[in-house]
Amino acid sequence: MKTWRTSSYTGNENNCVEVAMTSAIADIRDTKDRSGGELTFSTSAFGAFLTEAKSGRAAHQ
């Protein structure tokens, strides 16, 4: 069974994504449509995405 985590920035509106991670993969789903499917990434790819998102560089491309 996956343990899903939601960002602390989500608030009461559930307008965010949830992440379930293992040592090898990161699954992402929409908090508003939990049965709508998941995106699966390697943890290294997801880590690279988070690094870019936190740096602000991805917003300008």
N, C-alpha and C positions, 0 to 999 in steps of 0.2 A: 504494500500500500504506500502510495506517495504522500509525503508531507508537504502541503502547499503553503507558501508564505506570501503575504501581501506586503507591499511597501508601507512604511509608517506614514507616508505622505498621502495615502489613499483617502483618508477621511471617511465620512459617512456616505458618500455618493458612489462608492465602488467603481470609480472611473480610472482604474489602473489595471495592471496585470499581476498575476500570481506566478511564482516560480517554485518548481520542485527540482531539487538537485540531488544527484548521486555523485560518486567520485568520477564518473565518466560522462554524464549527460546533464543538461539543463532543459527541463520542459517548461514552456511558457504558455499561459492561457489567459483569456480575457475574464476579468472578475464579473462582468455583466452577462457573460454567456459561457458559463463553465462547461456546458456540454457541446460547445461549438468547435471543439478540436483543440489540438495543442501543436505548438512548434517545438521541435527538438533540435538542440545544438550540442556540440561537444562542449565540455566545460572550458576548454582553452578558447574556443571561438566566442563563447558567451563572456568569458573574462576579458577578451580583447574588445568586445562591444562595450562592456561596462567602462573600461578604461577610456575609450573614445568618448562615450556619452558624458562621463564625469569631467573630461577635459574641456568640453564645449566645442571641440573641433568638428564633431559630426554634424552639428547644427548648421554649419556654414557650407556644407557641400551640396 
